[in-house]
């Protein structure tokens, strides 16, 4: 699955949780925050590196993004297992989830 295709997994409940509006496309609802993302129009392959060490290019784009926190929250809420989301790799997101569980 590519980063750009991920919008089809975005449910209305998650959208409300993030406080975002969606466009009216029934087949591929895209949250408004994604339309403001720095990665929009960038080759999605950059966000699916072979290893965490190869994720630097994606992370540089995320570092300049105004909506990276919303992107990261979406990935955490949906347990996104692949790619760089909100400037984090899968391994880094697993660590965030573990920390949240410990502190809960």
Secondary structure, DSSP 4 states (H G I P E B T S, - for coil): --GGGGGGG--HHHHHHHT--B-S-SSS--BHHHHT-TTTTS-GGGGS-SSGGGGHHHHHHHHT-TTHHHHHHHHHHTT--SS-BTTB-HHHHHHHHHHHHHH-
